[in-house]
Amino acid sequence: MKATPLSNCERRFLLRAIEERKRLDGRQCYDYRNVRISFGADYGCCIVELGKTRVLAQVSCELVPPKPNRPTEGILFFNLELSPMAAPGFEPGRQSELLVKLNRLIERCLRNSKCIDTESLCVVAGEKVWQIRLDLHLLNHDGNIIDAASIAGIVALCHFRRPDVSVQGEEVTVYTPEERDPVPLSIHHMPICVSFAFFQQGTYLLVDPSEREECVMDGLLVIAMNKHREICTIQSSGGIMLVKDQVLRCSKITAVKVAEITELIQKALENDQKVRKEGGKFGFAESIPNQKITAFKMESAAVDTNNVEEQAEEIITKADPPSEVFAKPILHTPGTAQIGEGIENSWGDLEESEREEAAEEEGESEATAFECQKMETEDTSTTRETKKHEPIVLSDSEEEEVVILEPPALPRKTRTQTNSKQETASKKAFNKRRKKKRAAY
């Protein structure tokens, strides 16, 4: 991952704040960010929020042949994915150094600690066993990915239920959830990772570093422990030398944090199981606020239809009397009128005057059209007379009788120009008729 570069000013500011025992989010040096757990609709699906860092976990299973060297044990598979959705520095489809390190640490935390009983996953020795697959997706990156991923992984495994199976001879029957209740996994303990960031060669220590604090830290120590104070794995990175007292102090802090997180996980699992039995809201739907804008169904309201007529009469008697109704229209100025309910309009005079104007305009337009038509007929008659007087030339050759017709000269049509007053009158009449047609439509 290519971390977002920090300027020298930001780096000095962060280191100065750490020297003064202050953090950007207001926490103390040994404080852990708030952990929130929400489950999905299906078993084995959960989202864990560590501050603003979010991880989605999904567990699935299938029947597969066992490994040759372990014929009576199930198979565990873990996979963590870092997508550009979480942070722009992550490149899709590429195994970065950070991703390889996180996957190895999760495998050591969950597989090598023997937290899951793999022998209970065997169905038929040497033939069929359950393969449990844990997929982790980073949704948002705000520092300390490994802690959020370890919490999400163990919560999803504890919440998961595999289908029940029965074996009769060589026949294996897998039952659906409707036929038989699914079976939970056999989990011995819950290992949880806690990260410590060191600054200035181990002089200063912070628990649960954020993304900005990870950019300026000198080294990182990760301790995986269960509530019985058993260390499952430990890893140090960054090339710093730690004193024995520092490691012991970190292990004591880890024991306290793991006990708190384990108690939170158990309460979340109990609450989810209780809500599922009662048939209430569970999973991600529980976090959606029940507002009117997001409600898909509204409760039917009871309507009392008794004594409807009496109630209507009471409402009518209590209502205000109707406003005054004018018997005649009020004429403010000539050509305008105020029309009320049940009163005939008084626009008749205006309509008659408009009809007279339209009739006069139509008469003028017909006169102009008649004059134009008369001039066109005169032009056509002159052209016909010119064609009659044109000579036809014949050839005197005895071989062929060829008639040669010379092309007549095109007559120049002289059209008398109408007066400008007539043109303006015809245009006005045409525009008014056009407006009336549009108003009628």
Phi, psi and omega in degrees: 000136175268103183292152178295124185291143177253141176285164179298325179295316179295321180296314179296323180296316180295315180295323178294320178295323179292324177296327179271013178060043178232147179235156186294327182268008176085004181279163171277173185297324184257013181276145178257146177289162181294137179252128179234133182239128176226139185257156176272182180289328180265159176289140177090010179241129180204159174235128180246128178247120175248093190069240175259001176277126183237137178226131176257129180240138179220128180250137177223165182214158175201158179272125181222162173292146181283172175288145183299324182278346178226077186286344184248017182236144176285176184244135177245134180227130182236140181211126177246132181240135176246112184252159177297346176296328182282319181202142183293344181284343180280135179257130182286145176070023181226132179276095179281169180295321178295319181295318178297319181294320180292319179296319178294321180292323178293320178296318178294326182288319187259325183270308184290341178280354178058041180284338179250134178282101183286335180291333178288351179270001181278132178258304174230121184300128178079357183236305184221130175222165177276133171255117180262123181244128179246116178252128180242131179236126177278117181269326180209135185251116174224032177097152175060060181292322188294323179293314179296321180292320180293321178294315180297322180294313182288328178293317180295322179293321178290330182276343187288149174228127177264156180294150177282149185226144173230144182240124176233100185070241176259001182266128180249126181246125177255122185267146176281164178299333178286329181279313178221149178293138177297159185252131177285162177284153178272105183245124183280315181208172183239097177282136182227137181270143174229129185254144178232132179253135181247143181231147180054055176056045174087007181288320182242146186229136177229141177263141178055069182290147176274181183295318180292323179290329177292333181289336183247003182282155179267332181199164182225137176237125181242126180237125175257125186215154174254179184290347177273012180063032176260122180281120181272320176202159179213138182214135178239136180222155179113347177075028178258153179265123181253141177277156181300322181295325179294319180293320179294319179296319178295323180293325177292318177296321180298319181299320180291314181294320181295321178297319179293317182291322179297319178295321178296320180295316180297320178294319180296319179294319179295317180296320180294318179294322179294317181292323179295322179291323181283345180082019179272197179285132177217162179081204183294337180295338181292330183277351180279124179292141182274083179253165182295326184287338180254004181277130179269345183216134179247145180290140181287132181268136181283134181243126180271115182260008179280144177057042181291319182295317180297318179295322179295319179296321178297319180295321181292319181292325181281344184289158179289148178295156181292155181288167182296141177249121182282130181287325181236151178290147180266120179263108180285309179222160179301134179092359178232157179202152176256123185252130177248190181288133177073011180250135179289149181285160183242040180261012183296318181299319180296321182294320180296318179296322179295321179297319179298317179298319180295321180296317178298318180295322179294321178298316178298317181295323179293324179295315179296321179295322180295319179296319179297317181295321180296320180292324179294319179296321177299320180296315182295323179294321179296320180294323179294320179296321179295323180293327182294321184277358180286135181282154176247120184265127178247147179276148180267006182290141179277339183290308184227143175262103183246131177258120181254121178251121177280140180293128181291149176291132182294126180288142178272115181284118177256114182252124180296136181278133177281160179292151180296329180293320180294320180298313180297323180293318180294322179295316180298318180296318180296317180296320180293319177297323180295320179295320180294321177299318180295319180295324180293322179290000000 
